[in-house]
Amino acid sequence: MEKCVYALGNFDGVHKGHYAVIKSAIDIARELGIKAKALTFEPHPREVLNPSGEPFRLTSFDQKRRLILSIGMDDVVKVDFSAHTANMSAEEFVRSLASTTAHIVAGHDFAFGKGRSGNMSTLAKIAETMEIGVTEVPALLGDGEALSSTKIRDLLKAGLPEQAAWILGRPWRVCGIVIKGAERGRQIGIRTANIELGRFLRPKFGVYAIKAYRAGEDMPISGVANIVFYNPTKASLVATARDHNISIHSPVGIIPSDQ
């Protein structure tokens, strides 16, 4: 079986820090003359380990896959994250990859194995016994802080999408199913789309400038979106474009979340 270079991570958001990990894996693979693949987990481990937690996803798997492939990866491998996966020891996890792995690349804070018992130091030690190379990619810093998915989530929940976009390298994009709304826009001659956010993060309640994209088209439509919360587990984005693909660019008016 042909071996490859794996970039390991959840890659939620596929931000600038993830780009550094992915690009490093691609460069090493090209030097070795083999394929580079991203290995990621689905569902996100947090959704399995804390199923009642609030929605937090920055990207769906399909979004994540497209973004990773656009950087130059040869493939994206989806590992089913289940109770069984969560209970694997760090060594068991690495052994499960050994037959197809020549080299592993991951970020400085990558953790794996039951109870996150494995870190990059653990990975290097286990991989060495299997003759697998390991590269640790240091944190990318912005204003002295590591660029991370957690930081992006915090910025979006604070109503700061422009700052989140800087870490992402692009505006945050939401995809969802158009659902039936109250049809108030139709009554005043304004076409709107109600988009259920599902497992996507709930940004700060308010009105945002957006770009909407029709399926299969690259030309965006400018508009506004109102982030509406019905309860902590269900939310809807109401946009002035009937579509299912929205990039949030900047706040038009932010309403405090306690109102």
BELMODA-V89791 format. One record per residue. N is the residue number from 1. RES is the residue in one small letter. SS is DSSP state (~ for helix, > for strand, _ for the rest). PHI is phi in whole degrees, 0 to 359 (none if undefined). PSI is psi in degrees with one decimal (none if undefined). Layout:
n: (N:N)
res: (RES:RES)
ss: (SS:SS)
phi: (PHI:PHI)
psi: (PSI:PSI)
This chain:
n: (1:2:3:4:5:6:7:8:9:10:11:12:13:14:15:16:17:18:19:20:21:22:23:24:25:26:27:28:29:30:31:32:33:34:35:36:37:38:39:40:41:42:43:44:45:46:47:48:49:50:51:52:53:54:55:56:57:58:59:60:61:62:63:64:65:66:67:68:69:70:71:72:73:74:75:76:77:78:79:80:81:82:83:84:85:86:87:88:89:90:91:92:93:94:95:96:97:98:99:100:101:102:103:104:105:106:107:108:109:110:111:112:113:114:115:116:117:118:119:120:121:122:123:124:125:126:127:128:129:130:131:132:133:134:135:136:137:138:139:140:141:142:143:144:145:146:147:148:149:150:151:152:153:154:155:156:157:158:159:160:161:162:163:164:165:166:167:168:169:170:171:172:173:174:175:176:177:178:179:180:181:182:183:184:185:186:187:188:189:190:191:192:193:194:195:196:197:198:199:200:201:202:203:204:205:206:207:208:209:210:211:212:213:214:215:216:217:218:219:220:221:222:223:224:225:226:227:228:229:230:231:232:233:234:235:236:237:238:239:240:241:242:243:244:245:246:247:248:249:250:251:252:253:254:255:256:257:258:259)
res: (m:e:k:c:v:y:a:l:g:n:f:d:g:v:h:k:g:h:y:a:v:i:k:s:a:i:d:i:a:r:e:l:g:i:k:a:k:a:l:t:f:e:p:h:p:r:e:v:l:n:p:s:g:e:p:f:r:l:t:s:f:d:q:k:r:r:l:i:l:s:i:g:m:d:d:v:v:k:v:d:f:s:a:h:t:a:n:m:s:a:e:e:f:v:r:s:l:a:s:t:t:a:h:i:v:a:g:h:d:f:a:f:g:k:g:r:s:g:n:m:s:t:l:a:k:i:a:e:t:m:e:i:g:v:t:e:v:p:a:l:l:g:d:g:e:a:l:s:s:t:k:i:r:d:l:l:k:a:g:l:p:e:q:a:a:w:i:l:g:r:p:w:r:v:c:g:i:v:i:k:g:a:e:r:g:r:q:i:g:i:r:t:a:n:i:e:l:g:r:f:l:r:p:k:f:g:v:y:a:i:k:a:y:r:a:g:e:d:m:p:i:s:g:v:a:n:i:v:f:y:n:p:t:k:a:s:l:v:a:t:a:r:d:h:n:i:s:i:h:s:p:v:g:i:i:p:s:d:q)
ss: (_:_:_:>:>:>:>:>:_:_:_:_:_:_:_:~:~:~:~:~:~:~:~:~:~:~:~:~:~:~:~:~:_:_:_:>:>:>:>:>:>:>:_:_:~:~:~:~:~:_:_:_:_:_:_:_:>:_:_:_:~:~:~:~:~:~:~:~:~:~:~:_:_:_:>:>:>:>:>:>:_:_:~:~:~:~:_:_:_:~:~:~:~:~:~:~:~:~:~:~:>:>:>:>:>:>:>:_:_:_:_:>:_:~:~:~:_:>:_:~:~:~:~:~:~:~:~:~:~:_:_:_:>:>:>:>:>:_:_:_:>:>:_:_:>:>:_:_:~:~:~:~:~:~:~:~:~:_:_:_:~:~:~:~:~:~:~:~:_:_:_:>:>:>:>:_:>:>:>:_:_:_:_:~:~:~:~:_:_:_:_:_:>:>:>:>:_:_:_:>:_:_:_:_:_:>:>:>:>:>:>:>:_:_:_:_:_:_:_:_:>:>:>:>:>:>:>:>:>:>:>:_:_:>:>:>:>:>:>:_:_:_:_:_:>:>:>:>:>:>:>:>:>:>:_:_:_:_:_)
phi: (none:292:268:221:260:257:262:257:163:282:55:289:99:46:268:299:294:295:303:298:294:296:296:298:297:297:297:294:298:295:296:275:74:230:277:251:227:266:248:227:247:214:299:302:311:297:290:275:283:221:297:268:290:290:301:217:296:265:219:283:297:298:300:301:299:299:295:294:296:293:282:128:296:283:196:238:260:263:262:292:268:230:300:296:299:297:266:290:288:302:293:299:296:295:299:294:258:305:291:243:241:259:205:238:238:207:285:302:256:296:230:205:85:307:64:55:287:259:231:295:295:299:301:299:293:292:296:300:291:251:59:250:284:224:237:261:264:293:295:270:251:222:56:78:242:295:285:210:296:299:296:298:300:298:293:294:289:269:77:237:294:294:291:297:296:296:288:292:87:187:296:293:243:245:240:198:271:286:244:289:249:279:61:290:299:299:294:247:80:243:284:228:230:262:245:286:279:56:271:292:307:266:289:299:305:167:247:234:284:224:241:251:237:285:305:82:240:260:276:280:247:286:190:230:226:251:276:244:249:270:198:300:253:232:216:222:251:257:240:272:205:278:203:230:222:238:256:271:261:199:285:270:205:260:260:309:292:266:254)
psi: (131.0:134.1:159.3:176.5:125.0:133.6:120.6:139.7:167.8:-32.8:33.6:118.3:-28.2:64.8:-173.0:-35.2:-40.5:-38.4:-41.6:-40.0:-47.7:-45.1:-38.3:-43.3:-41.2:-44.7:-42.5:-41.9:-40.8:-37.9:-37.6:-11.8:30.4:178.3:151.8:130.6:142.7:131.5:118.8:168.5:138.8:126.3:165.9:134.3:-35.8:-32.1:-27.7:-43.4:-24.1:67.9:-22.5:2.0:164.9:151.6:142.1:-5.2:137.6:-27.7:146.4:169.0:-41.4:-42.2:-48.1:-44.8:-46.7:-43.2:-42.7:-43.9:-33.0:-21.5:-24.1:4.8:146.1:-28.4:160.7:120.8:122.6:118.4:124.7:115.5:113.2:-177.0:-36.5:-46.4:-43.0:-26.7:0.5:138.3:165.4:-43.3:-40.0:-39.8:-47.3:-40.9:-32.7:-18.4:-13.5:-39.9:-18.9:8.0:127.1:-31.8:145.9:135.0:134.4:163.9:164.0:-28.1:14.4:131.2:146.6:170.4:164.8:128.5:24.5:39.7:-20.8:141.2:-168.4:-34.5:-44.6:-44.5:-45.7:-41.6:-45.0:-44.0:-34.4:-37.2:-16.4:8.6:41.1:129.1:153.4:133.4:125.7:125.1:122.0:163.1:142.6:134.4:145.9:119.6:37.2:4.5:143.7:134.9:124.8:162.7:-36.7:-43.1:-40.7:-45.4:-43.8:-41.2:-41.6:-39.5:-19.3:0.5:34.3:64.1:-27.9:-40.8:-37.4:-39.3:-32.0:-41.0:-39.2:-31.8:10.2:163.5:147.9:133.9:135.5:132.2:138.5:177.7:132.6:124.6:162.1:131.8:-160.0:-7.1:31.2:-36.4:-40.5:-35.1:-24.2:14.5:20.7:118.1:131.5:164.3:131.1:117.4:119.6:129.2:-17.4:-124.4:2.6:149.3:145.7:105.4:176.1:134.5:126.7:-169.1:130.2:147.3:136.2:166.9:128.7:144.1:129.0:146.1:127.9:3.0:148.4:-13.3:116.6:158.3:125.7:146.6:-167.0:155.3:140.8:118.5:116.5:131.0:122.2:-36.8:173.7:-20.5:-12.4:131.6:159.3:146.1:120.8:115.0:152.7:42.9:129.2:92.2:-176.9:15.9:103.6:129.7:122.0:117.7:-49.0:154.4:136.4:-45.6:122.5:126.8:127.5:138.9:-12.5:9.7:none)
